[in-house]
Amino acid sequence: MERNLIPIVSNGLWIAYLKATIPTNMLFPNAKLIAKELISSLRFPKQPLSLTDEERNANYSSMQRATRLGNAEHGKCRIVFEDDEGMKAVETTIWTFDPDNIVLKYGMSIPIARVLSVYIP
């Protein structure tokens, strides 16, 4: 798969891959951009989002690249996710991730099962 492609998801269904040069606010126009400091106050449902294996693999690859970028250059990415209130996005640095969570600065985390996309500009 080409490196700069990102998955497009609509209602949990895979639609296509688009070049990563397209801003994610065009891909996820309903995602509310929030400050990373608000993440610790969000509530995340336990059930995972309906993503295909291909979408999850694309997100995993993006998380790996974003982690390297964050640790080497303190570069930011945009994470699009869903909490109990709806779709949100945050622009932040990924410090690490494990099978369950993306870990951000100050130990804040986002459950990977609730992530729609990780976009690296």
TORPA-4810 file (N, C-alpha, C, O; in nm, 3 decimals):
<nodes>
NODE_1_0.084_-0.117_0.000_0.000_0.000_0.000_0.089_0.124_0.000_0.192_0.127_0.067_M
NODE_2_0.048_0.224_-0.074_0.123_0.348_-0.081_0.126_0.417_0.054_0.027_0.416_0.127_E
NODE_3_0.239_0.475_0.089_0.263_0.527_0.224_0.171_0.643_0.262_0.130_0.651_0.378_R
NODE_4_0.136_0.730_0.171_0.060_0.849_0.207_-0.089_0.835_0.180_-0.157_0.934_0.150_N
NODE_5_-0.141_0.714_0.192_-0.285_0.692_0.177_-0.347_0.673_0.315_-0.287_0.613_0.404_L
NODE_6_-0.467_0.726_0.332_-0.538_0.709_0.459_-0.678_0.656_0.431_-0.735_0.685_0.326_I
NODE_7_-0.734_0.577_0.524_-0.866_0.520_0.500_-0.976_0.624_0.519_-0.965_0.714_0.602_P
NODE_8_-1.081_0.610_0.441_-1.199_0.694_0.454_-1.309_0.603_0.508_-1.338_0.499_0.450_I
NODE_9_-1.370_0.645_0.619_-1.472_0.564_0.683_-1.601_0.644_0.690_-1.598_0.764_0.720_V
NODE_10_-1.712_0.582_0.662_-1.843_0.646_0.675_-1.937_0.546_0.740_-1.959_0.437_0.688_S
NODE_11_-1.992_0.583_0.854_-2.083_0.496_0.928_-2.022_0.358_0.952_-2.091_0.256_0.945_N
NODE_12_-1.892_0.357_0.981_-1.824_0.231_1.011_-1.791_0.147_0.889_-1.741_0.036_0.904_G
NODE_13_-1.818_0.198_0.769_-1.790_0.122_0.648_-1.673_0.183_0.573_-1.662_0.305_0.561_L
NODE_14_-1.584_0.096_0.524_-1.470_0.143_0.447_-1.519_0.189_0.312_-1.594_0.117_0.245_W
NODE_15_-1.479_0.309_0.269_-1.520_0.362_0.140_-1.405_0.360_0.041_-1.417_0.306_-0.069_I
NODE_16_-1.293_0.419_0.079_-1.180_0.431_-0.014_-1.058_0.477_0.062_-1.064_0.505_0.182_A
NODE_17_-0.948_0.486_-0.008_-0.827_0.549_0.045_-0.804_0.676_-0.035_-0.815_0.677_-0.157_Y
NODE_18_-0.771_0.783_0.035_-0.739_0.909_-0.031_-0.599_0.951_0.007_-0.546_0.910_0.110_L
NODE_19_-0.539_1.033_-0.077_-0.407_1.086_-0.047_-0.413_1.164_0.084_-0.510_1.236_0.111_K
NODE_20_-0.310_1.151_0.165_-0.304_1.217_0.295_-0.288_1.368_0.284_-0.288_1.436_0.386_A
NODE_21_-0.275_1.420_0.164_-0.265_1.565_0.148_-0.399_1.634_0.168_-0.404_1.756_0.179_T
NODE_22_-0.508_1.557_0.172_-0.640_1.614_0.196_-0.658_1.634_0.345_-0.642_1.539_0.422_I
NODE_23_-0.691_1.756_0.390_-0.708_1.780_0.534_-0.817_1.691_0.592_-0.920_1.667_0.528_P
NODE_24_-0.796_1.643_0.714_-0.894_1.553_0.774_-1.025_1.621_0.806_-1.126_1.553_0.822_T
NODE_25_-1.027_1.754_0.816_-1.156_1.818_0.839_-1.246_1.804_0.718_-1.368_1.818_0.729_N
NODE_26_-1.188_1.778_0.600_-1.268_1.748_0.483_-1.314_1.603_0.485_-1.423_1.571_0.437_M
NODE_27_-1.232_1.515_0.542_-1.266_1.373_0.547_-1.365_1.343_0.658_-1.451_1.257_0.644_L
NODE_28_-1.352_1.415_0.768_-1.438_1.396_0.884_-1.495_1.532_0.925_-1.459_1.584_1.031_F
NODE_29_-1.583_1.590_0.842_-1.631_1.726_0.870_-1.712_1.738_0.999_-1.724_1.847_1.054_P
NODE_30_-1.766_1.628_1.049_-1.845_1.634_1.173_-1.760_1.617_1.298_-1.812_1.624_1.409_N
NODE_31_-1.630_1.595_1.282_-1.542_1.578_1.397_-1.515_1.714_1.461_-1.471_1.808_1.395_A
NODE_32_-1.543_1.723_1.589_-1.521_1.847_1.665_-1.376_1.848_1.712_-1.334_1.759_1.785_K
NODE_33_-1.299_1.949_1.671_-1.160_1.961_1.712_-1.155_2.008_1.856_-1.213_2.111_1.890_L
NODE_34_-1.085_1.933_1.942_-1.077_1.967_2.084_-0.930_1.982_2.126_-0.840_1.935_2.057_I
NODE_35_-0.910_2.048_2.239_-0.776_2.059_2.296_-0.739_1.927_2.362_-0.825_1.861_2.421_A
NODE_36_-0.613_1.888_2.354_-0.570_1.759_2.411_-0.592_1.755_2.561_-0.609_1.646_2.618_K
NODE_37_-0.593_1.869_2.627_-0.614_1.874_2.772_-0.753_1.825_2.813_-0.773_1.789_2.928_E
NODE_38_-0.847_1.823_2.720_-0.983_1.778_2.750_-0.999_1.626_2.744_-1.100_1.573_2.791_L
NODE_39_-0.902_1.556_2.689_-0.915_1.411_2.669_-0.939_1.337_2.800_-1.019_1.243_2.804_I
NODE_40_-0.872_1.378_2.906_-0.888_1.307_3.034_-1.029_1.317_3.090_-1.068_1.236_3.175_S
NODE_41_-1.108_1.414_3.044_-1.245_1.428_3.094_-1.348_1.357_3.006_-1.466_1.356_3.039_S
NODE_42_-1.304_1.298_2.895_-1.397_1.230_2.804_-1.429_1.089_2.854_-1.351_1.028_2.927_L
NODE_43_-1.546_1.040_2.813_-1.587_0.903_2.845_-1.593_0.824_2.715_-1.654_0.866_2.617_R
NODE_44_-1.528_0.708_2.716_-1.522_0.624_2.597_-1.601_0.496_2.620_-1.574_0.424_2.717_F
NODE_45_-1.698_0.465_2.533_-1.768_0.337_2.544_-1.671_0.220_2.529_-1.567_0.233_2.465_P
NODE_46_-1.705_0.108_2.588_-1.619_-0.011_2.582_-1.621_-0.077_2.444_-1.519_-0.132_2.401_K
NODE_47_-1.735_-0.072_2.375_-1.746_-0.142_2.247_-1.660_-0.074_2.141_-1.658_0.049_2.132_Q
NODE_48_-1.589_-0.154_2.060_-1.504_-0.097_1.954_-1.588_-0.044_1.839_-1.702_-0.085_1.818_P
NODE_49_-1.529_0.047_1.764_-1.593_0.098_1.644_-1.591_-0.011_1.537_-1.506_-0.100_1.540_L
NODE_50_-1.685_-0.005_1.445_-1.693_-0.103_1.337_-1.597_-0.066_1.225_-1.634_0.004_1.131_S
NODE_51_-1.473_-0.112_1.236_-1.373_-0.090_1.133_-1.332_-0.225_1.075_-1.338_-0.328_1.142_L
NODE_52_-1.290_-0.222_0.950_-1.240_-0.344_0.888_-1.098_-0.371_0.936_-1.033_-0.282_0.993_T
NODE_53_-1.049_-0.491_0.913_-0.910_-0.523_0.946_-0.815_-0.431_0.869_-0.712_-0.389_0.922_D
NODE_54_-0.849_-0.401_0.747_-0.766_-0.313_0.665_-0.758_-0.173_0.726_-0.650_-0.112_0.729_E
NODE_55_-0.870_-0.122_0.774_-0.871_0.010_0.838_-0.790_0.008_0.967_-0.714_0.101_0.995_E
NODE_56_-0.806_-0.097_1.046_-0.729_-0.107_1.171_-0.579_-0.117_1.142_-0.499_-0.055_1.212_R
NODE_57_-0.542_-0.193_1.039_-0.401_-0.204_1.002_-0.346_-0.069_0.954_-0.232_-0.034_0.986_N
NODE_58_-0.426_0.005_0.877_-0.382_0.137_0.832_-0.363_0.231_0.951_-0.266_0.306_0.955_A
NODE_59_-0.455_0.226_1.048_-0.440_0.308_1.168_-0.316_0.268_1.246_-0.244_0.354_1.297_N
NODE_60_-0.290_0.138_1.257_-0.172_0.089_1.329_-0.044_0.142_1.264_0.047_0.188_1.333_Y
NODE_61_-0.038_0.136_1.131_0.079_0.188_1.060_0.096_0.337_1.083_0.207_0.386_1.104_S
NODE_62_-0.015_0.410_1.079_-0.010_0.554_1.104_0.034_0.584_1.247_0.108_0.679_1.270_S
NODE_63_-0.012_0.503_1.344_0.029_0.523_1.483_0.179_0.499_1.498_0.246_0.571_1.572_M
NODE_64_0.232_0.398_1.429_0.376_0.373_1.434_0.455_0.492_1.381_0.550_0.538_1.444_Q
NODE_65_0.414_0.543_1.263_0.483_0.658_1.204_0.469_0.781_1.292_0.565_0.855_1.312_R
NODE_66_0.348_0.805_1.345_0.325_0.922_1.430_0.406_0.914_1.559_0.452_1.017_1.609_A
NODE_67_0.424_0.794_1.613_0.504_0.778_1.735_0.650_0.810_1.706_0.715_0.879_1.784_T
NODE_68_0.702_0.759_1.595_0.841_0.791_1.558_0.858_0.942_1.537_0.955_1.001_1.583_R
NODE_69_0.763_1.002_1.466_0.767_1.146_1.441_0.759_1.224_1.573_0.832_1.320_1.592_L
NODE_70_0.671_1.182_1.661_0.654_1.251_1.789_0.776_1.242_1.877_0.813_1.341_1.941_G
NODE_71_0.839_1.127_1.881_0.956_1.109_1.967_1.081_1.172_1.908_1.166_1.222_1.982_N
NODE_72_1.094_1.171_1.776_1.215_1.224_1.713_1.208_1.376_1.693_1.306_1.447_1.716_A
NODE_73_1.093_1.424_1.650_1.082_1.565_1.613_0.971_1.639_1.687_0.946_1.757_1.659_E
NODE_74_0.904_1.573_1.779_0.789_1.631_1.849_0.681_1.676_1.751_0.610_1.774_1.775_H
NODE_75_0.671_1.603_1.639_0.572_1.634_1.537_0.433_1.590_1.580_0.417_1.491_1.651_G
NODE_76_0.334_1.665_1.536_0.196_1.637_1.573_0.123_1.562_1.463_0.160_1.566_1.346_K
NODE_77_0.018_1.493_1.505_-0.072_1.427_1.412_-0.214_1.463_1.455_-0.235_1.521_1.561_C
NODE_78_-0.310_1.427_1.372_-0.450_1.447_1.407_-0.512_1.310_1.427_-0.508_1.226_1.338_R
NODE_79_-0.571_1.288_1.544_-0.639_1.163_1.576_-0.788_1.191_1.574_-0.836_1.279_1.646_I
NODE_80_-0.861_1.115_1.492_-1.007_1.127_1.487_-1.063_1.006_1.560_-1.026_0.893_1.530_V
NODE_81_-1.153_1.030_1.656_-1.204_0.923_1.741_-1.348_0.952_1.781_-1.399_1.061_1.755_F
NODE_82_-1.411_0.856_1.845_-1.547_0.875_1.896_-1.550_0.845_2.045_-1.503_0.741_2.090_E
NODE_83_-1.607_0.940_2.121_-1.633_0.916_2.263_-1.783_0.892_2.278_-1.851_0.863_2.179_D
NODE_84_-1.836_0.904_2.399_-1.979_0.878_2.418_-2.069_0.989_2.365_-2.191_0.972_2.360_D
NODE_85_-2.012_1.102_2.325_-2.091_1.213_2.273_-2.082_1.228_2.122_-2.161_1.300_2.062_E
NODE_86_-1.986_1.160_2.058_-1.974_1.171_1.914_-1.831_1.180_1.866_-1.736_1.151_1.940_G
NODE_87_-1.816_1.220_1.740_-1.686_1.223_1.676_-1.608_1.348_1.716_-1.660_1.459_1.716_M
NODE_88_-1.481_1.325_1.750_-1.393_1.435_1.789_-1.257_1.414_1.723_-1.225_1.305_1.676_K
NODE_89_-1.179_1.521_1.720_-1.042_1.515_1.667_-0.952_1.594_1.760_-0.994_1.692_1.822_A
NODE_90_-0.828_1.551_1.769_-0.728_1.621_1.849_-0.597_1.624_1.773_-0.559_1.525_1.710_V
NODE_91_-0.529_1.738_1.777_-0.397_1.749_1.717_-0.296_1.744_1.829_-0.294_1.831_1.916_E
NODE_92_-0.212_1.642_1.827_-0.123_1.618_1.939_-0.004_1.532_1.897_0.006_1.490_1.782_T
NODE_93_0.084_1.509_1.991_0.198_1.421_1.972_0.167_1.286_2.037_0.123_1.280_2.151_T
NODE_94_0.189_1.178_1.964_0.175_1.044_2.021_0.310_1.006_2.081_0.411_1.003_2.009_I
NODE_95_0.313_0.978_2.211_0.438_0.939_2.275_0.461_0.789_2.263_0.574_0.745_2.243_W
NODE_96_0.355_0.711_2.274_0.364_0.566_2.258_0.223_0.512_2.242_0.125_0.585_2.253_T
NODE_97_0.214_0.382_2.215_0.084_0.314_2.215_0.108_0.169_2.248_0.216_0.115_2.230_F
NODE_98_0.001_0.107_2.298_0.005_-0.036_2.329_-0.115_-0.099_2.260_-0.184_-0.029_2.186_D
NODE_99_-0.144_-0.225_2.280_-0.258_-0.286_2.209_-0.393_-0.221_2.240_-0.488_-0.236_2.164_P
NODE_100_-0.401_-0.148_2.351_-0.531_-0.092_2.391_-0.543_0.059_2.379_-0.652_0.109_2.354_D
NODE_101_-0.434_0.132_2.395_-0.442_0.277_2.404_-0.331_0.349_2.329_-0.219_0.299_2.316_N
NODE_102_-0.366_0.469_2.280_-0.267_0.564_2.232_-0.235_0.652_2.353_-0.326_0.708_2.415_I
NODE_103_-0.107_0.663_2.387_-0.067_0.741_2.503_-0.011_0.875_2.458_0.079_0.882_2.373_V
NODE_104_-0.066_0.981_2.516_-0.026_1.117_2.484_0.053_1.176_2.600_0.082_1.107_2.698_L
NODE_105_0.087_1.301_2.589_0.158_1.372_2.694_0.081_1.366_2.825_-0.042_1.362_2.825_K
NODE_106_0.151_1.366_2.935_0.095_1.365_3.071_0.014_1.239_3.100_-0.071_1.240_3.189_Y
NODE_107_0.038_1.132_3.026_-0.029_1.005_3.052_-0.173_0.998_3.005_-0.241_0.900_3.034_G
NODE_108_-0.221_1.099_2.934_-0.357_1.093_2.879_-0.359_0.987_2.770_-0.259_0.964_2.702_M
NODE_109_-0.474_0.922_2.753_-0.481_0.816_2.653_-0.616_0.814_2.583_-0.717_0.862_2.635_S
NODE_110_-0.614_0.757_2.463_-0.735_0.736_2.382_-0.739_0.588_2.350_-0.641_0.533_2.299_I
NODE_111_-0.851_0.521_2.378_-0.861_0.378_2.344_-0.851_0.357_2.192_-0.923_0.421_2.115_P
NODE_112_-0.763_0.269_2.150_-0.744_0.242_2.008_-0.874_0.192_1.944_-0.900_0.219_1.827_I
NODE_113_-0.954_0.119_2.019_-1.080_0.066_1.966_-1.178_0.176_1.929_-1.277_0.150_1.859_A
NODE_114_-1.153_0.300_1.974_-1.243_0.413_1.946_-1.183_0.509_1.843_-1.240_0.616_1.819_R
NODE_115_-1.070_0.473_1.782_-1.001_0.560_1.686_-1.049_0.530_1.544_-1.048_0.415_1.500_V
NODE_116_-1.090_0.635_1.474_-1.131_0.623_1.334_-1.012_0.640_1.240_-1.001_0.569_1.140_L
NODE_117_-0.924_0.736_1.272_-0.814_0.765_1.181_-0.702_0.837_1.255_-0.726_0.911_1.351_S
NODE_118_-0.581_0.815_1.209_-0.464_0.889_1.256_-0.403_0.952_1.131_-0.359_0.881_1.040_V
NODE_119_-0.401_1.084_1.127_-0.355_1.158_1.009_-0.224_1.229_1.041_-0.215_1.301_1.141_Y
NODE_120_-0.124_1.208_0.957_0.005_1.275_0.972_0.019_1.372_0.856_0.026_1.330_0.741_I
NODE_121_0.024_1.503_0.885_0.033_1.601_0.775_0.166_1.593_0.702_0.188_1.669_0.607_P
</nodes>
